[in-house]
Amino acid sequence: MTRSMQISLRTSASQRLLPLIALVFLSRFLFIIAIWMVNPSSGFIDSDTPTYIIPAQSLLHGSFSSVTGKPEIARTPGYPLLLLPAVGFHHWMSITLFENLLLAMASAWLIWQITTDLFPGSKAAWWAVVLYCFEPVGFLYSAIVLTETLFCAQLLLFAWLVIRFLREPIYSRLLLAALALGWATYTRPVTLYLGFSLILVLLLVPASLSFWQRLPRALLFPLVFALTLAPWIIRNAAVAGYPGFSPVGDQTLYFYSAAAVKAKLEHRSFADEQRELGWRDMNKYFQMHPEQLSWSQAQIYRFMRTDAQRTISNHLGLYALIHARSSAVLMFAPNVTEILKAVRLYPEAGGLMGRTIDQGIVPAALWLASHYPIAVLALFLLGAQLLLYYVLSLIGFFYSPTSIKIFFGFVVLYLIFVSGTPSTVARYRSPIMPFVCITAGAAIAHLRSARKSPSGDRNLIEPSPSN
């Protein structure tokens, strides 16, 4: 291909991409305006929002601390750093929402790049960005001050770099991919173990290399990833005696995973069990454990992890069922209640998550329909949209290059497993949905080309030999 033809193709692609980027921006901007008109006081915030705002404010004074003034070790600095301009100029909500819009546009660009790399010559990238534009979880959390939009952009950057590495397996691209994943982990520690477990993927791909060529690359990735996390682990050990990256996992194990098991064993509701354990009420927690009043943060979190692990290991079968149900919630909950909350059509203190854990998805959905009838239509529409995305994604996954099947499949299954705890809500699905949109876009492109050509013109989305 001549240089003039390459320039022509890039210009044509840019002309098709720019309107899509504008659509992503405009649709989310109008949604923000709609929330502001209906619910300006709380439509843009979540109960977790202050836990990021306070550390960001402390960064302005040269520390990273919680509301009590103690060193903050539960939250990591990735998202608070993004919030620095917002809190520094004292317009944290408007500036953060503008940052979210820019990050959503960046995610759309990355989805386009990834899909174009995987399915060159087809319209898969166009369809993938359109699907992403109207994907409800990503759409909603672009209008809420939380980590989701930043984390999705970071994870897509990591995925794009890995895909470029699979196409041309040079060490510099692998290094950049490891750094990108480390950066994402500073925003949400959910990828903490992904960086180490990816060694299994890198031992299998790229197929263009022999096993002995893949081995040093597979070992280098987790090493570089670990080095990116080491400064924060050292910091936590120095300021709080906690030799880990974040104790959020300890809290989740104790107040969610173990609490769900205890609730089943004691025939109590999940919400009641959490209250009994002292969730979001440390005074209640210390009433149960007065000896811990003199303990350090590290000692308390170590106790939570050990106690929770003991409870779960003693009832592993029961917890497996709970975890499987929570994973189903993660993947199939349409996120209706959060959308309705944003426009004041559902109370802030809804009990759908607890009811789902206690009773299951269907009884919880019936309760929602009986108490909030407007949710019935939203539940049907968003549920149908989600299922359509999944069906298309599975079709597109079938036509993806083998190396991408391994990589995408591993990342998505990892996120489902790690996020599918009793603490899960639909927003934890947000980093998964861009991958769904990419393969779903490929499916639409293939189905449309198959309808136009009896042979299906399968070459449009066949992998190149290097993949």
Helices and strands as residue ranges (DSSP letters): H 3-38, H 50-59, H 78-88, H 92-118, H 124-133, H 136-141, H 148-167, H 171-187, G 189-191, H 194-197, H 199-202, H 211-240, H 248-252, I 253-257, H 258-266, H 270-277, H 282-288, G 290-294, H 297-314, H 316-332, H 336-342, H 352-359, H 361-371, H 374-398, H 402-419, G 426-429, H 433-452, G 458-461
